[in-house]
Structure formats: structure tokens, C-alpha cells
């Protein structure tokens, strides 16, 4: 079962792109919410849902292959790769 906290965090991430795609960010929020929660649940034993698929979805959602898209994508990829700072031997 997916965590409500993880679903909320993923939705907030998607809603943060209102500046780029307007009300379509609601659809993006649903998609990023599910992917974020799947990464937190360890489905298939990987966090690639967060580290790879969410930035790809955001690239596709913004849809403009300009400098803003590239900056947003790399920033998102970098931020999602950091982690919580606690050591985890299961990764």
C-alpha cells in the first residue's frame, strides 16, 4: 500500500510546475504523486521511480525544449538524488 505522506510529497512536487504548464500541473501532480510513492514503497527494490522517471515526466510535461526545461530537469534530477542524509545499507 502506498503511503499518504509520500503521495502528498509527490503531488506538491507536481503542483510546483504551475508556472510552466498552468492547470495541467494537476495531471502532473497525480503522476508524480504515484511515482514518488512507488519509489518510497520500494516497489521492485529501486528508487529509480523518483530519480529517473519523475524528471523524465517533468521534461515531457513542460514540453518546451528550451533552456528553462533543461534547467528544471537537471535541477529536479539533482534534488531527487540527494536523499535524506541518513545512512541506509539497503540501497
C-alpha positions as CSV (number, residue, x, y, z in Angstrom):
1,X,0.0,0.0,0.0
2,X,1.3,3.4,-0.9
3,X,1.9,5.9,1.9
4,X,-0.3,9.0,2.1
5,X,2.7,11.1,3.1
6,X,4.7,10.0,0.0
7,X,1.6,10.6,-2.2
8,X,1.3,14.2,-0.8
9,X,5.0,15.0,-1.3
10,X,4.8,13.8,-4.9
11,X,1.7,15.9,-5.5
12,X,3.3,19.0,-4.1
13,X,6.3,18.4,-6.4
14,X,4.0,18.3,-9.5
15,X,2.0,21.3,-8.4
16,X,5.2,23.3,-8.2
17,X,5.3,23.5,-12.0
18,X,2.2,25.6,-12.3
19,X,4.4,28.4,-13.6
20,X,5.3,26.4,-16.6
21,X,2.2,24.5,-17.6
22,X,-0.7,26.1,-15.8
23,X,-3.6,24.0,-14.7
24,X,-2.1,20.9,-16.4
25,X,0.0,20.7,-13.3
26,X,-2.9,18.9,-11.7
27,X,-2.4,16.0,-14.0
28,X,1.4,16.2,-13.5
29,X,0.7,16.2,-9.7
30,X,-1.2,12.9,-9.9
31,X,1.5,11.3,-12.0
32,X,4.4,12.5,-9.8
33,X,2.5,11.6,-6.7
34,X,2.1,7.9,-7.8
35,X,5.7,7.7,-9.0
36,X,7.0,9.3,-5.8
37,X,5.1,6.9,-3.6
38,X,6.2,3.9,-5.6
39,X,9.8,4.9,-5.0
40,X,9.2,5.2,-1.3
41,X,7.4,1.9,-1.1
42,X,10.5,0.2,-2.7
43,X,8.4,-1.5,-5.4
44,X,10.9,-3.6,-7.4
45,X,13.5,-2.6,-4.9
46,X,14.5,0.6,-6.5
47,X,14.2,4.4,-6.1
48,X,14.5,4.9,-9.9
49,X,10.9,5.9,-9.9
50,X,12.0,9.1,-8.1
51,X,15.5,9.6,-9.6
52,X,14.8,8.9,-13.2
53,X,11.1,8.7,-14.1
54,X,9.9,11.9,-12.4
55,X,12.4,14.1,-14.2
56,X,11.5,12.5,-17.5
57,X,7.8,13.0,-16.8
58,X,8.5,16.7,-15.9
59,X,10.5,17.1,-19.2
60,X,7.6,15.7,-21.2
61,X,5.0,17.8,-19.2
62,X,6.8,21.1,-19.8
63,X,7.1,20.2,-23.5
64,X,9.3,23.1,-24.4
65,X,12.8,22.1,-25.3
66,X,14.4,25.4,-24.2
67,X,16.8,26.5,-21.5
68,X,14.1,26.6,-18.8
69,X,13.2,22.9,-19.5
70,X,16.8,21.8,-19.3
71,X,17.5,23.7,-16.1
72,X,14.3,22.4,-14.4
73,X,15.1,18.8,-15.4
74,X,18.6,18.8,-14.2
75,X,17.6,20.6,-11.0
76,X,14.9,18.1,-10.3
77,X,17.2,15.2,-11.0
78,X,19.8,16.6,-8.7
79,X,17.4,17.4,-5.9
80,X,15.8,13.9,-6.0
81,X,19.2,12.2,-6.0
82,X,20.3,13.7,-2.7
83,X,18.3,11.7,-0.2
84,X,17.6,12.4,3.5
85,X,21.2,12.3,4.7
86,X,20.9,9.2,6.8
87,X,22.9,6.2,6.0
88,X,21.0,3.3,4.5
89,X,22.6,-0.1,3.9
90,X,19.7,-1.4,1.8
91,X,20.4,0.9,-1.2
